[in-house]
């Protein structure tokens, strides 16, 4: 009779954790007719982008969740504004996105297009590949 070590297989299953979220485009899975899921790096990238673009008091029952970035878009853009934007993005991701280890946040202004480009460089937990999320911050009228 062979010995079977269940503890070693359980450890390997726990370390290979898969992150998944709903696809907010609400596309239909052709096989199950359910909403498709996005997994792993794509799920974390979507979450990072959503957290940056969320205002305070925008989510029901979670008024503290938000970045406050849109409020800064109506201020005159100066070097100090760039620092404040960077700090707000780093804070919201450190507080609410534990799946990402932030390496750098880069803010570039595009005055001709009236928008700001934010690039977030990070690593996803349990992954060795660096990930970049670039989003454009624009004022909404």
C-alpha positions as CSV (number, residue, x, y, z in Angstrom):
1,X,0.0,0.0,0.0
2,X,1.5,3.4,-1.0
3,X,1.7,6.3,1.3
4,X,-0.3,9.4,0.3
5,X,0.7,12.7,1.7
6,X,-2.4,14.9,1.5
7,X,-0.7,17.8,3.2
8,X,1.8,18.4,0.3
9,X,-1.0,18.6,-2.3
10,X,-3.1,21.0,-0.2
11,X,-0.1,23.4,0.2
12,X,0.5,23.5,-3.5
13,X,-3.2,24.2,-4.2
14,X,-3.2,27.1,-1.7
15,X,-0.2,28.8,-3.2
16,X,-1.6,28.7,-6.7
17,X,-4.5,31.0,-6.0
18,X,-6.6,32.3,-8.9
19,X,-8.2,35.8,-8.7
20,X,-11.4,36.3,-10.5
21,X,-14.0,39.1,-10.9
22,X,-17.1,39.7,-13.0
23,X,-16.5,41.2,-16.4
24,X,-18.2,44.6,-16.1
25,X,-18.9,44.7,-19.9
26,X,-21.5,42.0,-19.0
27,X,-20.6,39.8,-22.0
28,X,-22.4,36.4,-22.1
29,X,-20.5,33.2,-21.9
30,X,-21.6,31.2,-25.0
31,X,-21.5,27.8,-23.1
32,X,-23.1,28.6,-19.8
33,X,-25.1,31.7,-20.8
34,X,-23.8,33.4,-17.6
35,X,-21.7,36.6,-17.3
36,X,-18.1,35.9,-18.2
37,X,-15.4,36.1,-15.6
38,X,-12.0,37.8,-15.9
39,X,-9.2,36.1,-14.0
40,X,-5.8,36.6,-12.5
41,X,-3.9,39.6,-13.9
42,X,-6.8,41.0,-15.9
43,X,-9.0,41.0,-12.7
44,X,-6.4,42.9,-10.7
45,X,-5.9,45.4,-13.6
46,X,-9.6,46.1,-13.8
47,X,-9.8,46.5,-10.1
48,X,-6.9,49.0,-10.1
49,X,-8.5,51.1,-12.8
50,X,-11.9,51.1,-11.0
51,X,-10.4,52.1,-7.7
52,X,-8.6,55.0,-9.2
53,X,-11.7,56.3,-11.0
54,X,-14.1,55.9,-8.0
55,X,-15.1,59.0,-6.1
56,X,-15.9,59.0,-2.4
57,X,-19.5,58.3,-1.5
58,X,-20.0,56.8,-5.0
59,X,-20.4,53.2,-3.8
60,X,-23.5,52.3,-1.7
61,X,-22.6,51.2,1.9
62,X,-18.9,52.0,1.3
63,X,-18.6,55.8,1.5
64,X,-15.0,55.7,2.5
65,X,-14.0,53.8,-0.7
66,X,-12.6,56.2,-3.3
67,X,-9.5,58.0,-4.5
68,X,-10.6,61.6,-4.8
69,X,-8.7,61.9,-8.0
70,X,-11.5,63.6,-10.0
71,X,-11.6,66.5,-7.5
72,X,-7.9,67.2,-8.3
73,X,-8.7,67.4,-12.0
74,X,-10.4,70.8,-11.6
75,X,-7.3,72.4,-10.0
76,X,-4.7,74.2,-12.0
77,X,-2.0,71.6,-12.9
78,X,1.2,72.4,-11.2
79,X,4.1,70.1,-10.0
80,X,2.4,70.0,-6.5
81,X,-0.8,68.7,-8.1
82,X,1.2,65.9,-9.7
83,X,2.5,64.9,-6.3
84,X,-1.0,65.0,-4.7
85,X,-2.4,62.8,-7.5
86,X,0.4,60.3,-7.2
87,X,-0.2,60.1,-3.4
88,X,-4.0,59.7,-3.7
89,X,-3.5,56.8,-6.2
90,X,-0.9,55.1,-4.0
91,X,-3.2,55.5,-0.9
92,X,-6.3,54.0,-2.4
93,X,-4.4,51.0,-3.9
94,X,-2.5,50.3,-0.7
95,X,-5.8,50.4,1.3
96,X,-8.1,48.5,-1.0
97,X,-6.1,46.4,-3.5
98,X,-4.1,43.9,-1.5
99,X,-3.5,41.7,-4.6
100,X,-1.2,44.3,-6.1
101,X,2.3,45.3,-4.9
102,X,2.8,48.9,-6.2
103,X,6.2,49.7,-7.6
104,X,5.7,53.1,-9.1
105,X,3.0,55.6,-10.1
106,X,3.8,57.9,-13.0
107,X,1.7,61.0,-13.7
108,X,2.1,62.9,-17.0
109,X,0.0,65.8,-18.1
110,X,-1.3,66.3,-21.6
111,X,-2.4,70.0,-21.6
112,X,-3.3,70.0,-25.3
113,X,-5.9,67.3,-24.7
114,X,-7.0,68.5,-21.2
115,X,-6.2,65.2,-19.6
116,X,-3.7,63.5,-17.3
117,X,-2.1,60.1,-18.0
118,X,-1.6,57.9,-15.0
119,X,0.6,54.8,-15.3
120,X,0.7,52.4,-12.4
121,X,3.5,49.8,-12.3
122,X,2.9,46.8,-10.0
123,X,3.3,43.1,-9.4
124,X,0.3,40.8,-8.8
125,X,0.6,38.6,-5.8
126,X,1.9,35.1,-6.8
127,X,3.2,36.4,-10.1
128,X,6.7,37.4,-11.2
129,X,5.7,39.4,-14.2
130,X,5.5,43.2,-13.9
131,X,2.1,44.8,-14.9
132,X,1.4,48.3,-16.1
133,X,-2.1,49.9,-16.0
134,X,-2.4,53.2,-17.9
135,X,-5.5,55.2,-17.5
136,X,-6.4,58.7,-18.7
137,X,-8.0,61.0,-16.1
138,X,-10.4,63.6,-17.7
139,X,-12.8,66.1,-16.3
140,X,-16.5,65.2,-16.7
141,X,-18.8,68.1,-17.4
